[in-house]
Amino acid sequence: MSERGATVYEILRHVRPLVLNSARVVEASLRADGVSVGMRAVLEMLAEQGPMTVPDIADRLDLARQGIQRHVNDLAGLGWVESRINPAHRRSVLIATTPAGAELFARIREGELSRLDRMAAECTSEEITTALRVLAALSRDVRAEVRT
């Protein structure tokens, strides 16, 4: 095994538990609002990208359309998203945040960023930027492997 390959493997060994534990922390922080991690992901996508169809949300999140539809249904039931007419496709509606949903996500994001700002305090901003670049490249390459 090459040294580079071994180092990338070590990165992935840290990423797996990081993802699991991050989801647990996020889930605990959302519990009071009755939001799941999946619902939060859908709200984030809509807040950042604007109105989207369920298949487009699923594609961007690399998740099954049926799971996204359940999250959308739950969010709609709570009044945080709504369906809109899609001028590009008659049968595939656009999903958009309601003002209450946008406000909820803004509050969630503000709390998360505040907590994240205190993490990895021993790392410089440049090191964190490098880590982001490395993880984005790994994510791209692993996704390409899955799709081949």
One Martini backbone bead per residue (centre of mass of N, CA, C, O) as a GRO file, in nm:
protein
  148
    1MET     BB    1   0.098   0.035   0.022
    2SER     BB    2   0.070   0.353  -0.002
    3GLU     BB    3   0.112   0.638   0.171
    4ARG     BB    4  -0.119   0.794   0.046
    5GLY     BB    5  -0.337   0.576   0.073
    6ALA     BB    6  -0.310   0.553   0.384
    7THR     BB    7  -0.393   0.845   0.444
    8VAL     BB    8  -0.671   0.837   0.315
    9TYR     BB    9  -0.774   0.610   0.491
   10GLU     BB   10  -0.751   0.772   0.758
   11ILE     BB   11  -0.953   0.981   0.684
   12LEU     BB   12  -1.194   0.782   0.652
   13ARG     BB   13  -1.182   0.678   0.947
   14HIS     BB   14  -1.277   0.964   1.054
   15VAL     BB   15  -1.539   1.017   0.891
   16ARG     BB   16  -1.738   0.807   0.979
   17PRO     BB   17  -1.772   0.891   1.284
   18LEU     BB   18  -1.825   1.189   1.223
   19VAL     BB   19  -2.095   1.151   1.081
   20LEU     BB   20  -2.245   1.004   1.304
   21ASN     BB   21  -2.196   1.214   1.536
   22SER     BB   22  -2.310   1.457   1.389
   23ALA     BB   23  -2.596   1.348   1.361
   24ARG     BB   24  -2.646   1.326   1.666
   25VAL     BB   25  -2.611   1.626   1.732
   26VAL     BB   26  -2.821   1.736   1.538
   27GLU     BB   27  -3.061   1.575   1.642
   28ALA     BB   28  -3.056   1.696   1.928
   29SER     BB   29  -3.088   2.001   1.831
   30LEU     BB   30  -3.382   1.935   1.679
   31ARG     BB   31  -3.592   1.807   1.871
   32ALA     BB   32  -3.757   2.061   1.973
   33ASP     BB   33  -3.867   2.109   1.659
   34GLY     BB   34  -3.927   1.829   1.507
   35VAL     BB   35  -3.651   1.760   1.357
   36SER     BB   36  -3.482   1.597   1.126
   37VAL     BB   37  -3.207   1.539   0.947
   38GLY     BB   38  -3.360   1.513   0.676
   39MET     BB   39  -3.528   1.770   0.700
   40ARG     BB   40  -3.287   1.959   0.722
   41ALA     BB   41  -3.166   1.895   0.442
   42VAL     BB   42  -3.406   2.002   0.282
   43LEU     BB   43  -3.405   2.290   0.392
   44GLU     BB   44  -3.122   2.358   0.299
   45MET     BB   45  -3.159   2.319  -0.003
   46LEU     BB   46  -3.389   2.533  -0.030
   47ALA     BB   47  -3.236   2.776   0.094
   48GLU     BB   48  -2.994   2.762  -0.122
   49GLN     BB   49  -3.166   2.689  -0.413
   50GLY     BB   50  -3.455   2.676  -0.387
   51PRO     BB   51  -3.685   2.567  -0.569
   52MET     BB   52  -3.773   2.210  -0.589
   53THR     BB   53  -3.772   1.899  -0.671
   54VAL     BB   54  -3.763   1.594  -0.544
   55PRO     BB   55  -3.557   1.467  -0.744
   56ASP     BB   56  -3.347   1.696  -0.709
   57ILE     BB   57  -3.297   1.661  -0.411
   58ALA     BB   58  -3.212   1.365  -0.419
   59ASP     BB   59  -2.970   1.404  -0.606
   60ARG     BB   60  -2.809   1.611  -0.427
   61LEU     BB   61  -2.824   1.397  -0.165
   62ASP     BB   62  -2.807   1.095  -0.239
   63LEU     BB   63  -3.119   1.002  -0.238
   64ALA     BB   64  -3.418   0.880  -0.213
   65ARG     BB   65  -3.714   0.990  -0.325
   66GLN     BB   66  -3.900   0.867  -0.104
   67GLY     BB   67  -3.757   0.997   0.139
   68ILE     BB   68  -3.798   1.288   0.053
   69GLN     BB   69  -4.106   1.281   0.043
   70ARG     BB   70  -4.142   1.233   0.346
   71HIS     BB   71  -4.007   1.495   0.437
   72VAL     BB   72  -4.194   1.684   0.283
   73ASN     BB   73  -4.454   1.595   0.419
   74ASP     BB   74  -4.367   1.671   0.706
   75LEU     BB   75  -4.305   1.971   0.649
   76ALA     BB   76  -4.587   2.043   0.544
   77GLY     BB   77  -4.742   1.961   0.806
   78LEU     BB   78  -4.571   2.205   0.962
   79GLY     BB   79  -4.534   2.461   0.753
   80TRP     BB   80  -4.225   2.467   0.597
   81VAL     BB   81  -4.361   2.372   0.326
   82GLU     BB   82  -4.437   2.403  -0.034
   83SER     BB   83  -4.629   2.392  -0.314
   84ARG     BB   84  -4.556   2.449  -0.663
   85ILE     BB   85  -4.567   2.547  -0.963
   86ASN     BB   86  -4.423   2.398  -1.261
   87PRO     BB   87  -4.336   2.533  -1.562
   88ALA     BB   88  -4.151   2.275  -1.665
   89HIS     BB   89  -4.365   2.071  -1.502
   90ARG     BB   90  -4.679   1.964  -1.448
   91ARG     BB   91  -4.626   1.697  -1.236
   92SER     BB   92  -4.371   1.855  -1.103
   93VAL     BB   93  -4.334   2.000  -0.828
   94LEU     BB   94  -4.248   2.258  -0.627
   95ILE     BB   95  -4.034   2.312  -0.350
   96ALA     BB   96  -4.085   2.533  -0.066
   97THR     BB   97  -4.033   2.756   0.155
   98THR     BB   98  -4.156   2.901   0.407
   99PRO     BB   99  -4.123   3.152   0.618
  100ALA     BB  100  -4.106   2.959   0.863
  101GLY     BB  101  -3.888   2.770   0.739
  102ALA     BB  102  -3.671   2.985   0.693
  103GLU     BB  103  -3.651   3.072   0.988
  104LEU     BB  104  -3.577   2.801   1.106
  105PHE     BB  105  -3.317   2.751   0.944
  106ALA     BB  106  -3.166   3.005   1.032
  107ARG     BB  107  -3.157   2.923   1.330
  108ILE     BB  108  -3.013   2.656   1.298
  109ARG     BB  109  -2.759   2.762   1.151
  110GLU     BB  110  -2.664   2.960   1.366
  111GLY     BB  111  -2.614   2.746   1.586
  112GLU     BB  112  -2.415   2.570   1.430
  113LEU     BB  113  -2.197   2.787   1.368
  114SER     BB  114  -2.136   2.850   1.660
  115ARG     BB  115  -2.035   2.566   1.738
  116LEU     BB  116  -1.822   2.526   1.504
  117ASP     BB  117  -1.633   2.770   1.577
  118ARG     BB  118  -1.514   2.598   1.839
  119MET     BB  119  -1.389   2.394   1.661
  120ALA     BB  120  -1.074   2.313   1.604
  121ALA     BB  121  -0.887   2.535   1.754
  122GLU     BB  122  -0.588   2.428   1.660
  123CYS     BB  123  -0.678   2.524   1.384
  124THR     BB  124  -0.642   2.680   1.107
  125SER     BB  125  -0.794   2.826   0.846
  126GLU     BB  126  -0.611   2.691   0.634
  127GLU     BB  127  -0.651   2.398   0.728
  128ILE     BB  128  -0.957   2.395   0.689
  129THR     BB  129  -0.949   2.459   0.385
  130THR     BB  130  -0.787   2.207   0.308
  131ALA     BB  131  -0.985   1.999   0.415
  132LEU     BB  132  -1.214   2.078   0.228
  133ARG     BB  133  -1.070   2.014  -0.036
  134VAL     BB  134  -1.015   1.714   0.020
  135LEU     BB  135  -1.309   1.622   0.078
  136ALA     BB  136  -1.426   1.709  -0.194
  137ALA     BB  137  -1.246   1.523  -0.367
  138LEU     BB  138  -1.330   1.256  -0.235
  139SER     BB  139  -1.630   1.278  -0.289
  140ARG     BB  140  -1.612   1.288  -0.594
  141ASP     BB  141  -1.454   1.015  -0.636
  142VAL     BB  142  -1.649   0.827  -0.490
  143ARG     BB  143  -1.898   0.895  -0.657
  144ALA     BB  144  -1.774   0.795  -0.924
  145GLU     BB  145  -1.745   0.500  -0.833
  146VAL     BB  146  -2.047   0.443  -0.785
  147ARG     BB  147  -2.135   0.527  -1.095
  148THR     BB  148  -1.953   0.281  -1.245
   0.00000   0.00000   0.00000
